Amino acid sequence: MRLVQKLAQECSNGFKQVELRSKFSEMTFNTIMRMVSGKRYYGDDCDVTDVEEARKFRELIKELVALAGANNPGDFISVLRWFDFDGLESKLKRISKRTDSFLQGLIDEHRSGKGKHDTMIDHLLTQQQSHPEYYTDQIIKGLILVMLLAGTDTSSVTLEWTMSNLLNHPKIIKRARKEIDMQIGEDRLIDEPDISKLNYIQNIVYETFRLHPAAPLLVPHLSSEDCTLEGYKVPKDTIVLVNAWAIHRDPNVWGDDSMEFKPERFEKEGEANKLLTFGIGRRACPGANLAQRTVNLVLGLLIQCFEWERTTHEEIGMDEGKGLTVSRKIPLEAMCKVRDTFTTKTII
Ligand code: HEM
């Protein structure tokens, strides 16, 4: 909601150029950290009174995200590990110490009763009292870290890809807005319970999940036994990568228009079941539900409250960056303006 309010303030007097990547990223970090510790670390209205704590957190995250996406040549040529080629290992050790002490600080704050209540840390500390052998501080720190690494960039990258595609397809924005105006009206903003009524918005998100899965190779899996997959023998302890990106563009699976952005394809019953965006099985993404709610709601609000245009007449390029989570190569910029039927006051 703060993202939408800020955009409304920036773009209340006609079209204004906005950079979206940093906005989506700050929104997802604030959402996850609010759940975890009750704090927002980004924005002028961040509720961390200690400015130094907020600065430290933002710096840590910047380095963690950069290192999480780094390629390590030592993983492929083991001899390079003897020399810590390009210093990745020492950088990781340094950052892991700083991260550990930051997260321990958060846990201690909640343990002493100073932090906000009803957060993930509070609930885990309650579990620690009844099962101290399992819910150790180490486990709690690991859970916070995985929420931050797996639950932030993935959702913000998806939102950025969705908006990139929509800017190239104004007709799709129009149809989505029509659905919102019919189902919700113009007197109030979309809220979470409305999501299930907005089928076309859902299909836009599915189509983005298909063409731009945030983790295109999922997460590496290791075979625990010798097995055979579709006739291929996979020995025990083999690292298996699933190329969801390629499967999602395969014309044999999706038809001849598999490379086109067409949310309508998901009007066909059962199509969404073919998506592998969140993996499948026991190790599938446990945050899939939260991610879909967040992306659907934010997208719905962006279409409901604002008009969107490209910054130039040229189509938005779809070049991809590198990393475990694949974002656009160039951060997305767009022209944005509060819709005539909405006043900044309705939004704020
Ligand atoms: C659009 C957003 C997201 C995408 C595309 C995504 C995708 C994925 C994928 C592909 C995996 C690996 C599945 C596999 O290899 O089989 C995964 C694992 C995981 N995700 Fe997500 N995810 C998203 C959002 C989230 C959120 C919001 C959270 C939590 C707040 C989350 C937490 C996790 C965790 C903890 C794992 C590891 C599960 C395990 O190893 O058992 N993810 N996610």
Boltz pocket constraint, residues with backbone or C-beta under 6 A from the ligand:
constraints:
  - pocket:
      binder: B
      contacts: [[A, 32], [A, 146], [A, 147], [A, 150], [A, 151], [A, 152], [A, 154], [A, 155], [A, 158], [A, 213], [A, 214], [A, 215], [A, 217], [A, 218], [A, 219], [A, 220], [A, 276], [A, 277], [A, 278], [A, 279], [A, 280], [A, 282], [A, 283], [A, 284], [A, 285], [A, 286], [A, 287], [A, 288], [A, 290], [A, 291], [A, 292]]
      max_distance: 6.0
